[in-house]
Amino acid sequence: MKDFSASAGGRLQTFAFGSHTTITPRLSARYSVGEHAGLHATFAGYQQLPPYIYLLAYPINATMSPMRVTHRIVGMDLEMGASQMRMEAYDKEYRSIPASTEYPAVTIHTMVDMVGEQFIWLPMTSNGRGNASGIEFSDTSRFGSRFQIQGSIAYSRAKFAGTDQVLRPSNFDFPWIVNAAGLAHMGKGVIASARYGYASGRPYTPYDLADSIAQNRPVYDLTRVNVSRAPYYSRLDLQLRKEVLARGLHLQLYGGVDNVLNRSNFLTYAWMPRALAVNPEDHVATLWQTPIFPNFGVRVLAR
């Protein structure tokens, strides 16, 4: 059965800070090719003020405009037997992005955000821009009443430019992302589950070693904003759980292992001061995420 539907709307917003008024549209359409397939498309605009923490950092920052983004999305849904598949492509155009007035390559999306460091205060204007586009395929399949598998694979690029108008990978530029999860009912209330995740290594801005060593503090090389990339991320988790009733309580017992493969997943680079480093290469240390780790406990569920 073929069917077509469409909707349209808009949003009127006012922001007391800066006395901004914005109007953003949204259009969507869906065409059902049959009972088990459909096509859809969406066009939408959004506007939002930068975080107040940046707006209040310097007097010039208070003059920044709301950030703007335009979404264009097309996709397809397909049901085949026990599988429900979805493919979607998107393109997002960003305007009026906060950009540093002192460092042409730096925007709010490429600013260094390392673990354990404070916010970086910079004078900013709304002269940055960016683009994010990609395609994603996902599937949910059921095998009888006992087994279910979900998975997705996505390829995307996200790049932003500061006042120099040169597009560079943003902090959220992960070209490949793969996720898979499975669940199995083992009987007697026992459920086994597994989850695997993979992602391209995240981009980062390296230190300017010469200046850093001379000043005995981390100084970033702003001629190479997000040009380096960490190793890829990979993690497999396994878990068993069982629900029981004990003295009127509904409990869920669970136990498993996180990062079963004991993968050394990158967390961040850290600067080692002169007192902790002898050779130049010792000044940069690599910090890793949690290694293989047992995970077990009890949850009290609402009845």
Buried (B, 14 or more C-beta within 10 A) or exposed (E): EEEEEEEEEEEEBEBEEEEBEBEBEBBBBBBBBEEEBBBBBBBBBBBEBBEEEBBEBBEEBEEBBBBBBBBBBBBBBBBEEEEBBBBBBBEBBBBBBBBBBEBBBBBBBBBBEBEEEEEBEBEBBBBBBBBBBBBBBBBBBBEEEEBBBBBBBBBBBBBBBBBBEEBBBBBEBBBBBBBBBBBBBEEEEEBBBBBBBBBBBBBBBBBBBEEBBEEEEBBBBBEBBBBBBBEBBBBBBBBBBBBEEEEEEEBBBBBBBBBBEEBEBBBBBBBBEEEEBEEEEEBBEEEEEEEEEEEEEEEEEEE
